[in-house]
Amino acid sequence: MSPETIPELDPVIHSQVRLAVLSILIASESAEFGYLKERTGATDGNLSVHLTKLEKSGFVLIRKTFSGKKPLTTVSITEKGREAFEKYLKTLEQIVRSEKSK
Amino acid sequence: MSPETIPELDPVIHSQVRLAVLSILIASESAEFGYLKERTGATDGNLSVHLTKLEKSGFVLIRKTFSGKKPLTTVSITEKGREAFEKYLKTLEQIVRSEKSK
């Protein structure tokens, strides 16, 4: 009998920056681009790429508005993103405790 | 005042396969190459690359012996690997709970 294959982590979430972004959004629903940049330590370009990837997966919504004349980018988590994040954490727990629970 | 930058996850551990390998070794001290292959679902070549990376970081020891005429590769975790894994989990917890604990 073969031992069970360890479940796969969602590659969209399993990235330092994207995991951090989702963790922030899980708790605060939405956040400004500048705030996410400071918290993650990512550059503008790098953060943009990660946000686009999350948006394409339907995990976040990106809204561009203005605060006076200043452009404002607000990122919020979707229900799908919330579910994917919870599933990711469960899978992670399963991997990390993989042998102990057997 | 700037918000705190989220801590960085050890990139050597933050990989689906390497995380799975270390999780197994944390619980069972050592494991055969074939067993790790089945559990992770990785190919021979892919698993070898990941194990070499873990070995170069001093996180695992790879020992090649024979079981009769059959070559046997045994991988075991080092104290450094154990510490790095524990630190990784703590950092992960910090990221995932980053906003909630503030």
N, CA and C atoms of all chains as a GROMACS GRO file, in nm:
protein
  612
    1MET      N    1   0.083  -0.120   0.000
    1MET     CA    2   0.000   0.000   0.000
    1MET      C    3   0.088   0.126   0.000
    2SER      N    4   0.054   0.218  -0.085
    2SER     CA    5   0.133   0.341  -0.093
    2SER      C    6   0.094   0.437   0.019
    3PRO      N    7   0.193   0.507   0.072
    3PRO     CA    8   0.156   0.611   0.169
    3PRO      C    9   0.082   0.724   0.097
    4GLU      N   10   0.001   0.791   0.168
    4GLU     CA   11  -0.081   0.897   0.112
    4GLU      C   12   0.004   1.015   0.060
    5THR      N   13  -0.035   1.068  -0.055
    5THR     CA   14   0.037   1.184  -0.106
    5THR      C   15  -0.008   1.309  -0.030
    6ILE      N   16   0.089   1.388   0.007
    6ILE     CA   17   0.062   1.512   0.081
    6ILE      C   18  -0.013   1.610  -0.009
    7PRO      N   19  -0.119   1.674   0.041
    7PRO     CA   20  -0.199   1.765  -0.041
    7PRO      C   21  -0.120   1.886  -0.090
    8GLU      N   22  -0.164   1.940  -0.203
    8GLU     CA   23  -0.092   2.054  -0.261
    8GLU      C   24  -0.144   2.187  -0.209
    9LEU      N   25  -0.052   2.275  -0.181
    9LEU     CA   26  -0.086   2.411  -0.138
    9LEU      C   27  -0.120   2.495  -0.260
   10ASP      N   28  -0.222   2.578  -0.250
   10ASP     CA   29  -0.260   2.666  -0.361
   10ASP      C   30  -0.140   2.754  -0.397
   11PRO      N   31  -0.083   2.736  -0.518
   11PRO     CA   32   0.036   2.813  -0.554
   11PRO      C   33   0.011   2.964  -0.564
   12VAL      N   34  -0.115   3.001  -0.583
   12VAL     CA   35  -0.145   3.146  -0.589
   12VAL      C   36  -0.126   3.209  -0.451
   13ILE      N   37  -0.153   3.132  -0.349
   13ILE     CA   38  -0.139   3.186  -0.212
   13ILE      C   39   0.000   3.160  -0.155
   14HIS      N   40   0.061   3.049  -0.196
   14HIS     CA   41   0.190   3.010  -0.137
   14HIS      C   42   0.307   3.093  -0.189
   15SER      N   43   0.302   3.220  -0.160
   15SER     CA   44   0.410   3.315  -0.193
   15SER      C   45   0.416   3.413  -0.078
   16GLN      N   46   0.537   3.447  -0.037
   16GLN     CA   47   0.554   3.536   0.078
   16GLN      C   48   0.465   3.661   0.069
   17VAL      N   49   0.472   3.732  -0.044
   17VAL     CA   50   0.398   3.858  -0.054
   17VAL      C   51   0.246   3.835  -0.061
   18ARG      N   52   0.203   3.740  -0.144
   18ARG     CA   53   0.058   3.718  -0.158
   18ARG      C   54  -0.004   3.665  -0.029
   19LEU      N   55   0.070   3.582   0.040
   19LEU     CA   56   0.022   3.531   0.168
   19LEU      C   57   0.006   3.646   0.268
   20ALA      N   58   0.103   3.735   0.270
   20ALA     CA   59   0.099   3.850   0.360
   20ALA      C   60  -0.019   3.941   0.326
   21VAL      N   61  -0.038   3.967   0.197
   21VAL     CA   62  -0.148   4.054   0.152
   21VAL      C   63  -0.282   3.994   0.196
   22LEU      N   64  -0.302   3.866   0.169
   22LEU     CA   65  -0.429   3.803   0.205
   22LEU      C   66  -0.449   3.802   0.356
   23SER      N   67  -0.341   3.779   0.430
   23SER     CA   68  -0.351   3.779   0.577
   23SER      C   69  -0.400   3.914   0.629
   24ILE      N   70  -0.348   4.020   0.569
   24ILE     CA   71  -0.390   4.155   0.609
   24ILE      C   72  -0.536   4.177   0.573
   25LEU      N   73  -0.572   4.137   0.450
   25LEU     CA   74  -0.709   4.161   0.403
   25LEU      C   75  -0.813   4.075   0.476
   26ILE      N   76  -0.772   3.957   0.518
   26ILE     CA   77  -0.861   3.869   0.594
   26ILE      C   78  -0.908   3.942   0.720
   27ALA      N   79  -0.814   4.013   0.780
   27ALA     CA   80  -0.844   4.078   0.908
   27ALA      C   81  -0.913   4.212   0.889
   28SER      N   82  -0.875   4.284   0.782
   28SER     CA   83  -0.926   4.421   0.771
   28SER      C   84  -1.014   4.446   0.648
   29GLU      N   85  -1.053   4.338   0.579
   29GLU     CA   86  -1.142   4.347   0.462
   29GLU      C   87  -1.078   4.419   0.343
   30SER      N   88  -1.031   4.542   0.366
   30SER     CA   89  -0.967   4.614   0.256
   30SER      C   90  -0.849   4.696   0.308
   31ALA      N   91  -0.759   4.729   0.217
   31ALA     CA   92  -0.642   4.808   0.255
   31ALA      C   93  -0.593   4.887   0.135
   32GLU      N   94  -0.526   4.999   0.163
   32GLU     CA   95  -0.470   5.082   0.056
   32GLU      C   96  -0.342   5.019   0.004
   33PHE      N   97  -0.314   5.048  -0.123
   33PHE     CA   98  -0.192   4.998  -0.187
   33PHE      C   99  -0.067   5.036  -0.106
   34GLY      N  100  -0.062   5.162  -0.064
   34GLY     CA  101   0.055   5.212   0.010
   34GLY      C  102   0.077   5.138   0.142
   35TYR      N  103  -0.032   5.107   0.206
   35TYR     CA  104  -0.024   5.032   0.333
   35TYR      C  105   0.030   4.892   0.308
   36LEU      N  106  -0.024   4.825   0.205
   36LEU     CA  107   0.021   4.689   0.172
   36LEU      C  108   0.169   4.690   0.136
   37LYS      N  109   0.210   4.796   0.068
   37LYS     CA  110   0.350   4.808   0.027
   37LYS      C  111   0.440   4.818   0.150
   38GLU      N  112   0.400   4.899   0.243
   38GLU     CA  113   0.482   4.914   0.364
   38GLU      C  114   0.487   4.787   0.447
   39ARG      N  115   0.372   4.723   0.461
   39ARG     CA  116   0.368   4.600   0.542
   39ARG      C  117   0.447   4.485   0.479
   40THR      N  118   0.437   4.473   0.346
   40THR     CA  119   0.504   4.361   0.279
   40THR      C  120   0.650   4.391   0.247
   41GLY      N  121   0.684   4.519   0.240
   41GLY     CA  122   0.820   4.556   0.205
   41GLY      C  123   0.848   4.538   0.057
   42ALA      N  124   0.741   4.518  -0.022
   42ALA     CA  125   0.756   4.498  -0.166
   42ALA      C  126   0.769   4.633  -0.238
   43THR      N  127   0.827   4.630  -0.357
   43THR     CA  128   0.832   4.751  -0.439
   43THR      C  129   0.696   4.769  -0.506
   44ASP      N  130   0.672   4.889  -0.562
   44ASP     CA  131   0.548   4.916  -0.633
   44ASP      C  132   0.520   4.810  -0.739
   45GLY      N  133   0.622   4.789  -0.823
   45GLY     CA  134   0.604   4.697  -0.936
   45GLY      C  135   0.578   4.555  -0.891
   46ASN      N  136   0.656   4.512  -0.794
   46ASN     CA  137   0.642   4.377  -0.741
   46ASN      C  138   0.504   4.356  -0.678
   47LEU      N  139   0.461   4.451  -0.598
   47LEU     CA  140   0.331   4.439  -0.534
   47LEU      C  141   0.219   4.437  -0.638
   48SER      N  142   0.232   4.521  -0.740
   48SER     CA  143   0.132   4.526  -0.847
   48SER      C  144   0.117   4.390  -0.915
   49VAL      N  145   0.229   4.327  -0.943
   49VAL     CA  146   0.226   4.195  -1.009
   49VAL      C  147   0.152   4.095  -0.920
   50HIS      N  148   0.185   4.097  -0.791
   50HIS     CA  149   0.121   4.003  -0.699
   50HIS      C  150  -0.030   4.030  -0.687
   51LEU      N  151  -0.065   4.158  -0.681
   51LEU     CA  152  -0.207   4.193  -0.669
   51LEU      C  153  -0.285   4.151  -0.794
   52THR      N  154  -0.223   4.169  -0.909
   52THR     CA  155  -0.288   4.130  -1.034
   52THR      C  156  -0.311   3.979  -1.036
   53LYS      N  157  -0.214   3.906  -0.986
   53LYS     CA  158  -0.228   3.760  -0.981
   53LYS      C  159  -0.344   3.720  -0.888
   54LEU      N  160  -0.354   3.787  -0.777
   54LEU     CA  161  -0.463   3.759  -0.683
   54LEU      C  162  -0.597   3.800  -0.743
   55GLU      N  163  -0.596   3.910  -0.817
   55GLU     CA  164  -0.719   3.960  -0.880
   55GLU      C  165  -0.766   3.862  -0.988
   56LYS      N  166  -0.672   3.814  -1.068
   56LYS     CA  167  -0.705   3.721  -1.176
   56LYS      C  168  -0.762   3.590  -1.123
   57SER      N  169  -0.723   3.553  -1.004
   57SER     CA  170  -0.777   3.432  -0.941
   57SER      C  171  -0.910   3.459  -0.872
   58GLY      N  172  -0.951   3.585  -0.875
   58GLY     CA  173  -1.078   3.622  -0.812
   58GLY      C  174  -1.070   3.631  -0.660
   59PHE      N  175  -0.948   3.641  -0.608
   59PHE     CA  176  -0.931   3.644  -0.462
   59PHE      C  177  -0.941   3.786  -0.405
   60VAL      N  178  -0.910   3.886  -0.487
   60VAL     CA  179  -0.922   4.025  -0.440
   60VAL      C  180  -0.988   4.112  -0.547
   61LEU      N  181  -1.037   4.226  -0.501
   61LEU     CA  182  -1.088   4.327  -0.593
   61LEU      C  183  -0.999   4.449  -0.580
   62ILE      N  184  -0.963   4.509  -0.693
   62ILE     CA  185  -0.879   4.628  -0.690
   62ILE      C  186  -0.961   4.746  -0.741
   63ARG      N  187  -0.972   4.850  -0.660
   63ARG     CA  188  -1.053   4.964  -0.697
   63ARG      C  189  -0.966   5.088  -0.699
   64LYS      N  190  -0.967   5.159  -0.811
   64LYS     CA  191  -0.886   5.279  -0.823
   64LYS      C  192  -0.975   5.402  -0.815
   65THR      N  193  -0.950   5.486  -0.718
   65THR     CA  194  -1.028   5.609  -0.703
   65THR      C  195  -0.932   5.726  -0.680
   66PHE      N  196  -0.986   5.838  -0.637
   66PHE     CA  197  -0.902   5.953  -0.604
   66PHE      C  198  -0.934   6.004  -0.465
   67SER      N  199  -0.831   6.045  -0.396
   67SER     CA  200  -0.850   6.114  -0.269
   67SER      C  201  -0.804   6.256  -0.297
   68GLY      N  202  -0.900   6.342  -0.334
   68GLY     CA  203  -0.865   6.475  -0.385
   68GLY      C  204  -0.803   6.452  -0.521
   69LYS      N  205  -0.680   6.496  -0.540
   69LYS     CA  206  -0.614   6.473  -0.669
   69LYS      C  207  -0.522   6.351  -0.665
   70LYS      N  208  -0.512   6.293  -0.548
   70LYS     CA  209  -0.420   6.180  -0.529
   70LYS      C  210  -0.488   6.047  -0.564
   71PRO      N  211  -0.427   5.969  -0.655
   71PRO     CA  212  -0.489   5.840  -0.687
   71PRO      C  213  -0.481   5.746  -0.567
   72LEU      N  214  -0.588   5.671  -0.552
   72LEU     CA  215  -0.597   5.582  -0.437
   72LEU      C  216  -0.635   5.443  -0.487
   73THR      N  217  -0.553   5.343  -0.453
   73THR     CA  218  -0.584   5.206  -0.493
   73THR      C  219  -0.622   5.127  -0.368
   74THR      N  220  -0.744   5.079  -0.369
   74THR     CA  221  -0.792   5.003  -0.254
   74THR      C  222  -0.810   4.858  -0.293
   75VAL      N  223  -0.757   4.770  -0.212
   75VAL     CA  224  -0.766   4.627  -0.240
   75VAL      C  225  -0.854   4.563  -0.133
   76SER      N  226  -0.950   4.484  -0.178
   76SER     CA  227  -1.034   4.414  -0.080
   76SER      C  228  -1.041   4.266  -0.114
   77ILE      N  229  -1.069   4.187  -0.013
   77ILE     CA  230  -1.074   4.043  -0.032
   77ILE      C  231  -1.216   4.002  -0.073
   78THR      N  232  -1.224   3.901  -0.157
   78THR     CA  233  -1.355   3.850  -0.200
   78THR      C  234  -1.390   3.727  -0.115
   79GLU      N  235  -1.513   3.682  -0.129
   79GLU     CA  236  -1.554   3.560  -0.058
   79GLU      C  237  -1.469   3.442  -0.105
   80LYS      N  238  -1.443   3.439  -0.236
   80LYS     CA  239  -1.360   3.333  -0.293
   80LYS      C  240  -1.219   3.336  -0.234
   81GLY      N  241  -1.166   3.456  -0.217
   81GLY     CA  242  -1.033   3.472  -0.159
   81GLY      C  243  -1.030   3.426  -0.015
   82ARG      N  244  -1.134   3.459   0.056
   82ARG     CA  245  -1.146   3.419   0.197
   82ARG      C  246  -1.149   3.266   0.208
   83GLU      N  247  -1.228   3.204   0.122
   83GLU     CA  248  -1.238   3.057   0.123
   83GLU      C  249  -1.105   2.991   0.085
   84ALA      N  250  -1.040   3.047  -0.016
   84ALA     CA  251  -0.912   2.991  -0.062
   84ALA      C  252  -0.806   3.004   0.048
   85PHE      N  253  -0.810   3.115   0.120
   85PHE     CA  254  -0.715   3.138   0.229
   85PHE      C  255  -0.738   3.037   0.342
   86GLU      N  256  -0.863   3.016   0.376
   86GLU     CA  257  -0.896   2.919   0.483
   86GLU      C  258  -0.852   2.779   0.442
   87LYS      N  259  -0.877   2.746   0.315
   87LYS     CA  260  -0.839   2.614   0.265
   87LYS      C  261  -0.686   2.599   0.268
   88TYR      N  262  -0.618   2.705   0.230
   88TYR     CA  263  -0.471   2.704   0.231
   88TYR      C  264  -0.419   2.675   0.371
   89LEU      N  265  -0.476   2.743   0.470
   89LEU     CA  266  -0.432   2.722   0.609
   89LEU      C  267  -0.458   2.579   0.655
   90LYS      N  268  -0.573   2.525   0.614
   90LYS     CA  269  -0.605   2.387   0.652
   90LYS      C  270  -0.507   2.288   0.589
   91THR      N  271  -0.476   2.311   0.462
   91THR     CA  272  -0.382   2.223   0.391
   91THR      C  273  -0.244   2.233   0.456
   92LEU      N  274  -0.205   2.354   0.489
   92LEU     CA  275  -0.076   2.378   0.553
   92LEU      C  276  -0.068   2.301   0.684
   93GLU      N  277  -0.172   2.310   0.761
   93GLU     CA  278  -0.180   2.239   0.890
   93GLU      C  279  -0.166   2.089   0.866
   94GLN      N  280  -0.233   2.043   0.760
   94GLN     CA  281  -0.230   1.901   0.726
   94GLN      C  282  -0.088   1.856   0.689
   95ILE      N  283  -0.017   1.941   0.615
   95ILE     CA  284   0.120   1.909   0.574
   95ILE      C  285   0.212   1.908   0.696
   96VAL      N  286   0.202   2.014   0.771
   96VAL     CA  287   0.293   2.031   0.885
   96VAL      C  288   0.272   1.922   0.990
   97ARG      N  289   0.149   1.880   1.005
   97ARG     CA  290   0.119   1.775   1.103
   97ARG      C  291   0.102   1.640   1.035
   98SER      N  292   0.148   1.630   0.910
   98SER     CA  293   0.119   1.512   0.827
   98SER      C  294   0.148   1.378   0.894
   99GLU      N  295   0.262   1.368   0.958
   99GLU     CA  296   0.297   1.239   1.015
   99GLU      C  297   0.236   1.217   1.153
  100LYS      N  298   0.229   1.325   1.227
  100LYS     CA  299   0.184   1.314   1.366
  100LYS      C  300   0.041   1.262   1.377
  101SER      N  301  -0.043   1.299   1.279
  101SER     CA  302  -0.184   1.264   1.289
  101SER      C  303  -0.213   1.124   1.238
  102LYS      N  304  -0.112   1.056   1.186
  102LYS     CA  305  -0.137   0.924   1.127
  102LYS      C  306  -0.148   0.812   1.232
  103MET      N  307   0.432   5.740   1.146
  103MET     CA  308   0.501   5.615   1.179
  103MET      C  309   0.463   5.506   1.080
  104SER      N  310   0.561   5.436   1.032
  104SER     CA  311   0.534   5.330   0.935
  104SER      C  312   0.480   5.206   1.004
  105PRO      N  313   0.387   5.139   0.935
  105PRO     CA  314   0.344   5.011   0.992
  105PRO      C  315   0.459   4.911   0.984
  106GLU      N  316   0.459   4.817   1.070
  106GLU     CA  317   0.566   4.717   1.078
  106GLU      C  318   0.572   4.629   0.954
  107THR      N  319   0.693   4.603   0.906
  107THR     CA  320   0.707   4.514   0.791
  107THR      C  321   0.689   4.370   0.836
  108ILE      N  322   0.612   4.297   0.759
  108ILE     CA  323   0.586   4.156   0.788
  108ILE      C  324   0.715   4.076   0.774
  109PRO      N  325   0.744   3.987   0.869
  109PRO     CA  326   0.871   3.912   0.865
  109PRO      C  327   0.880   3.818   0.745
  110GLU      N  328   1.002   3.789   0.703
  110GLU     CA  329   1.022   3.705   0.585
  110GLU      C  330   1.028   3.558   0.621
  111LEU      N  331   0.962   3.478   0.541
  111LEU     CA  332   0.966   3.333   0.557
  111LEU      C  333   1.094   3.280   0.495
  112ASP      N  334   1.158   3.184   0.560
  112ASP     CA  335   1.280   3.124   0.507
  112ASP      C  336   1.250   3.063   0.370
  113PRO      N  337   1.311   3.120   0.263
  113PRO     CA  338   1.279   3.071   0.128
  113PRO      C  339   1.323   2.926   0.104
  114VAL      N  340   1.416   2.878   0.184
  114VAL     CA  341   1.458   2.738   0.168
  114VAL      C  342   1.345   2.644   0.213
  115ILE      N  343   1.269   2.687   0.309
  115ILE     CA  344   1.160   2.602   0.359
  115ILE      C  345   1.028   2.631   0.286
  116HIS      N  346   1.010   2.756   0.244
  116HIS     CA  347   0.882   2.796   0.184
  116HIS      C  348   0.865   2.743   0.041
  117SER      N  349   0.862   2.614   0.028
  117SER     CA  350   0.837   2.546  -0.100
  117SER      C  351   0.754   2.424  -0.067
  118GLN      N  352   0.655   2.398  -0.149
  118GLN     CA  353   0.564   2.284  -0.123
  118GLN      C  354   0.641   2.156  -0.089
  119VAL      N  355   0.735   2.118  -0.173
  119VAL     CA  356   0.805   1.990  -0.154
  119VAL      C  357   0.896   1.993  -0.030
  120ARG      N  358   0.974   2.100  -0.018
  120ARG     CA  359   1.068   2.105   0.095
  120ARG      C  360   0.996   2.115   0.229
  121LEU      N  361   0.885   2.186   0.229
  121LEU     CA  362   0.806   2.197   0.351
  121LEU      C  363   0.751   2.059   0.389
  122ALA      N  364   0.704   1.985   0.289
  122ALA     CA  365   0.650   1.851   0.313
  122ALA      C  366   0.760   1.758   0.365
  123VAL      N  367   0.876   1.763   0.302
  123VAL     CA  368   0.988   1.677   0.344
  123VAL      C  369   1.025   1.706   0.490
  124LEU      N  370   1.040   1.832   0.522
  124LEU     CA  371   1.078   1.866   0.660
  124LEU      C  372   0.969   1.827   0.759
  125SER      N  373   0.843   1.843   0.720
  125SER     CA  374   0.732   1.805   0.808
  125SER      C  375   0.738   1.656   0.840
  126ILE      N  376   0.769   1.576   0.740
  126ILE     CA  377   0.780   1.431   0.761
  126ILE      C  378   0.898   1.400   0.852
  127LEU      N  379   1.012   1.465   0.823
  127LEU     CA  380   1.133   1.437   0.900
  127LEU      C  381   1.124   1.486   1.045
  128ILE      N  382   1.051   1.593   1.065
  128ILE     CA  383   1.033   1.646   1.200
  128ILE      C  384   0.968   1.539   1.288
  129ALA      N  385   0.874   1.468   1.230
  129ALA     CA  386   0.800   1.369   1.308
  129ALA      C  387   0.873   1.236   1.318
  130SER      N  388   0.946   1.199   1.208
  130SER     CA  389   1.003   1.064   1.208
  130SER      C  390   1.156   1.060   1.205
  131GLU      N  391   1.219   1.175   1.227
  131GLU     CA  392   1.365   1.186   1.230
  131GLU      C  393   1.432   1.157   1.095
  132SER      N  394   1.404   1.037   1.039
  132SER     CA  395   1.463   1.006   0.910
  132SER      C  396   1.362   0.930   0.824
  133ALA      N  397   1.387   0.933   0.693
  133ALA     CA  398   1.297   0.863   0.600
  133ALA      C  399   1.375   0.824   0.475
  134GLU      N  400   1.328   0.719   0.409
  134GLU     CA  401   1.391   0.674   0.285
  134GLU      C  402   1.349   0.765   0.170
  135PHE      N  403   1.437   0.773   0.070
  135PHE     CA  404   1.410   0.854  -0.050
  135PHE      C  405   1.277   0.813  -0.114
  136GLY      N  406   1.257   0.682  -0.127
  136GLY     CA  407   1.135   0.631  -0.192
  136GLY      C  408   1.007   0.670  -0.119
  137TYR      N  409   1.018   0.670   0.011
  137TYR     CA  410   0.902   0.708   0.092
  137TYR      C  411   0.871   0.857   0.072
  138LEU      N  412   0.975   0.940   0.077
  138LEU     CA  413   0.957   1.085   0.057
  138LEU      C  414   0.899   1.114  -0.081
  139LYS      N  415   0.943   1.035  -0.177
  139LYS     CA  416   0.894   1.051  -0.315
  139LYS      C  417   0.744   1.024  -0.323
  140GLU      N  418   0.703   0.915  -0.259
  140GLU     CA  419   0.561   0.881  -0.263
  140GLU      C  420   0.475   0.984  -0.190
  141ARG      N  421   0.524   1.026  -0.074
  141ARG     CA  422   0.446   1.121   0.004
  141ARG      C  423   0.435   1.257  -0.064
  142THR      N  424   0.545   1.302  -0.125
  142THR     CA  425   0.544   1.436  -0.185
  142THR      C  426   0.488   1.435  -0.327
  143GLY      N  427   0.488   1.317  -0.391
  143GLY     CA  428   0.440   1.310  -0.529
  143GLY      C  429   0.541   1.369  -0.626
  144ALA      N  430   0.664   1.394  -0.578
  144ALA     CA  431   0.767   1.453  -0.665
  144ALA      C  432   0.834   1.344  -0.749
  145THR      N  433   0.895   1.384  -0.858
  145THR     CA  434   0.972   1.290  -0.939
  145THR      C  435   1.109   1.271  -0.872
  146ASP      N  436   1.182   1.169  -0.914
  146ASP     CA  437   1.317   1.144  -0.861
  146ASP      C  438   1.404   1.269  -0.872
  147GLY      N  439   1.408   1.325  -0.992
  147GLY     CA  440   1.496   1.439  -1.018
  147GLY      C  441   1.458   1.560  -0.935
  148ASN      N  442   1.328   1.584  -0.931
  148ASN     CA  443   1.277   1.700  -0.858
  148ASN      C  444   1.306   1.686  -0.708
  149LEU      N  445   1.279   1.568  -0.655
  149LEU     CA  446   1.303   1.546  -0.512
  149LEU      C  447   1.452   1.561  -0.480
  150SER      N  448   1.538   1.507  -0.568
  150SER     CA  449   1.682   1.518  -0.548
  150SER      C  450   1.726   1.663  -0.538
  151VAL      N  451   1.674   1.745  -0.627
  151VAL     CA  452   1.710   1.887  -0.627
  151VAL      C  453   1.671   1.952  -0.494
  152HIS      N  454   1.549   1.921  -0.450
  152HIS     CA  455   1.502   1.980  -0.324
  152HIS      C  456   1.584   1.931  -0.204
  153LEU      N  457   1.617   1.802  -0.206
  153LEU     CA  458   1.696   1.747  -0.094
  153LEU      C  459   1.835   1.807  -0.090
  154THR      N  460   1.894   1.828  -0.207
  154THR     CA  461   2.027   1.889  -0.214
  154THR      C  462   2.022   2.031  -0.158
  155LYS      N  463   1.915   2.102  -0.189
  155LYS     CA  464   1.900   2.238  -0.138
  155LYS      C  465   1.890   2.237   0.016
  156LEU      N  466   1.814   2.143   0.067
  156LEU     CA  467   1.801   2.131   0.212
  156LEU      C  468   1.934   2.091   0.276
  157GLU      N  469   2.006   2.003   0.206
  157GLU     CA  470   2.136   1.956   0.257
  157GLU      C  471   2.237   2.070   0.260
  158LYS      N  472   2.238   2.150   0.153
  158LYS     CA  473   2.332   2.262   0.145
  158LYS      C  474   2.306   2.366   0.253
  159SER      N  475   2.182   2.376   0.296
  159SER     CA  476   2.149   2.469   0.404
  159SER      C  477   2.176   2.408   0.541
  160GLY      N  478   2.218   2.282   0.540
  160GLY     CA  479   2.248   2.215   0.667
  160GLY      C  480   2.124   2.169   0.742
  161PHE      N  481   2.011   2.161   0.671
  161PHE     CA  482   1.885   2.123   0.736
  161PHE      C  483   1.864   1.972   0.739
  162VAL      N  484   1.924   1.900   0.644
  162VAL     CA  485   1.912   1.754   0.643
  162VAL      C  486   2.048   1.690   0.615
  163LEU      N  487   2.058   1.561   0.650
  163LEU     CA  488   2.175   1.481   0.616
  163LEU      C  489   2.127   1.373   0.520
  164ILE      N  490   2.204   1.350   0.415
  164ILE     CA  491   2.167   1.246   0.319
  164ILE      C  492   2.273   1.136   0.326
  165ARG      N  493   2.227   1.015   0.353
  165ARG     CA  494   2.321   0.904   0.370
  165ARG      C  495   2.287   0.796   0.267
  166LYS      N  496   2.386   0.757   0.188
  166LYS     CA  497   2.364   0.653   0.086
  166LYS      C  498   2.427   0.523   0.132
  167THR      N  499   2.346   0.421   0.143
  167THR     CA  500   2.395   0.289   0.182
  167THR      C  501   2.337   0.184   0.088
  168PHE      N  502   2.349   0.059   0.126
  168PHE     CA  503   2.288  -0.049   0.048
  168PHE      C  504   2.204  -0.138   0.138
  169SER      N  505   2.093  -0.183   0.083
  169SER     CA  506   2.012  -0.283   0.151
  169SER      C  507   2.026  -0.407   0.061
  170GLY      N  508   2.123  -0.493   0.094
  170GLY     CA  509   2.160  -0.601   0.004
  170GLY      C  510   2.230  -0.536  -0.113
  171LYS      N  511   2.178  -0.560  -0.232
  171LYS     CA  512   2.239  -0.496  -0.350
  171LYS      C  513   2.166  -0.368  -0.390
  172LYS      N  514   2.058  -0.336  -0.318
  172LYS     CA  515   1.975  -0.222  -0.353
  172LYS      C  516   2.026  -0.094  -0.285
  173PRO      N  517   2.052   0.009  -0.364
  173PRO     CA  518   2.097   0.133  -0.300
  173PRO      C  519   1.984   0.194  -0.216
  174LEU      N  520   2.024   0.250  -0.104
  174LEU     CA  521   1.926   0.305  -0.011
  174LEU      C  522   1.969   0.447   0.026
  175THR      N  523   1.880   0.542   0.007
  175THR     CA  524   1.912   0.679   0.044
  175THR      C  525   1.825   0.719   0.162
  176THR      N  526   1.892   0.750   0.271
  176THR     CA  527   1.819   0.787   0.392
  176THR      C  528   1.842   0.934   0.421
  177VAL      N  529   1.734   1.004   0.446
  177VAL     CA  530   1.742   1.148   0.475
  177VAL      C  531   1.701   1.170   0.620
  178SER      N  532   1.782   1.244   0.691
  178SER     CA  533   1.744   1.275   0.829
  178SER      C  534   1.755   1.424   0.855
  179ILE      N  535   1.681   1.470   0.953
  179ILE     CA  536   1.680   1.614   0.983
  179ILE      C  537   1.791   1.645   1.084
  180THR      N  538   1.849   1.762   1.070
  180THR     CA  539   1.954   1.805   1.164
  180THR      C  540   1.892   1.896   1.270
  181GLU      N  541   1.968   1.926   1.371
  181GLU     CA  542   1.920   2.018   1.474
  181GLU      C  543   1.893   2.156   1.410
  182LYS      N  544   1.981   2.194   1.319
  182LYS     CA  545   1.964   2.323   1.250
  182LYS      C  546   1.833   2.324   1.168
  183GLY      N  547   1.804   2.210   1.106
  183GLY     CA  548   1.682   2.198   1.027
  183GLY      C  549   1.559   2.206   1.115
  184ARG      N  550   1.568   2.141   1.229
  184ARG     CA  551   1.458   2.143   1.325
  184ARG      C  552   1.430   2.286   1.373
  185GLU      N  553   1.538   2.357   1.404
  185GLU     CA  554   1.523   2.496   1.451
  185GLU      C  555   1.466   2.586   1.341
  186ALA      N  556   1.516   2.566   1.218
  186ALA     CA  557   1.469   2.649   1.107
  186ALA      C  558   1.321   2.623   1.079
  187PHE      N  559   1.281   2.498   1.092
  187PHE     CA  560   1.141   2.461   1.071
  187PHE      C  561   1.052   2.526   1.176
  188GLU      N  562   1.095   2.520   1.301
  188GLU     CA  563   1.017   2.581   1.410
  188GLU      C  564   1.006   2.732   1.390
  189LYS      N  565   1.117   2.792   1.347
  189LYS     CA  566   1.117   2.937   1.323
  189LYS      C  567   1.023   2.971   1.207
  190TYR      N  568   1.026   2.888   1.104
  190TYR     CA  569   0.938   2.908   0.988
  190TYR      C  570   0.792   2.908   1.032
  191LEU      N  571   0.755   2.810   1.114
  191LEU     CA  572   0.616   2.800   1.161
  191LEU      C  573   0.576   2.921   1.244
  192LYS      N  574   0.669   2.968   1.327
  192LYS     CA  575   0.640   3.086   1.409
  192LYS      C  576   0.620   3.209   1.322
  193THR      N  577   0.706   3.224   1.220
  193THR     CA  578   0.694   3.338   1.130
  193THR      C  579   0.562   3.332   1.053
  194LEU      N  580   0.529   3.211   1.008
  194LEU     CA  581   0.405   3.190   0.935
  194LEU      C  582   0.285   3.231   1.020
  195GLU      N  583   0.287   3.189   1.142
  195GLU     CA  584   0.181   3.222   1.237
  195GLU      C  585   0.172   3.374   1.252
  196GLN      N  586   0.289   3.436   1.259
  196GLN     CA  587   0.296   3.582   1.274
  196GLN      C  588   0.235   3.652   1.153
  197ILE      N  589   0.264   3.599   1.033
  197ILE     CA  590   0.211   3.658   0.911
  197ILE      C  591   0.060   3.640   0.905
  198VAL      N  592   0.019   3.517   0.927
  198VAL     CA  593  -0.123   3.483   0.912
  198VAL      C  594  -0.208   3.558   1.014
  199ARG      N  595  -0.152   3.578   1.131
  199ARG     CA  596  -0.226   3.649   1.237
  199ARG      C  597  -0.180   3.794   1.248
  200SER      N  598  -0.107   3.842   1.147
  200SER     CA  599  -0.040   3.972   1.155
  200SER      C  600  -0.129   4.087   1.202
  201GLU      N  601  -0.247   4.092   1.149
  201GLU     CA  602  -0.333   4.205   1.184
  201GLU      C  603  -0.411   4.179   1.311
  202LYS      N  604  -0.450   4.055   1.329
  202LYS     CA  605  -0.537   4.024   1.442
  202LYS      C  606  -0.472   4.050   1.577
  203SER      N  607  -0.337   4.029   1.581
  203SER     CA  608  -0.270   4.041   1.709
  203SER      C  609  -0.230   4.184   1.740
  204LYS      N  610  -0.253   4.273   1.646
  204LYS     CA  611  -0.209   4.413   1.666
  204LYS      C  612  -0.302   4.492   1.757
   0.00000   0.00000   0.00000
